[in-house]
C-alpha cells in the first residue's frame, strides 16, 4: 500500500487498501489509525479535498469503525 503525503495541519500521510477497504491515516502527532469499510470514493474525495482536517471531521471521524495501530504498522 502506498502512503501519500498531504498538506494539512494535523495529517501527515494517507493510505488506502482497496482490497480491504481500509483507510490509513498517519497524523502529525505520529499516531496511526485504520478506518474500516471506507468506500474508495470517500478516499478519493478525501485526497481531493481542500482541507483534509475539515473533510476528516465531517465525513470520516465517527462514521467508521477504527483502530489505533500506532507503532504496529509500517508506513514506509
PyMOL commands that set and color helices and strands:
alter all, ss='L'
color gray80, all
select helices_A, chain A and resi 40-48+52-59
alter helices_A, ss='H'
color red, helices_A
select strands_A, chain A and resi 3-5+11-17+22-27+32-35+66-68
alter strands_A, ss='S'
color yellow, strands_A
deselect
rebuild
show_as cartoon
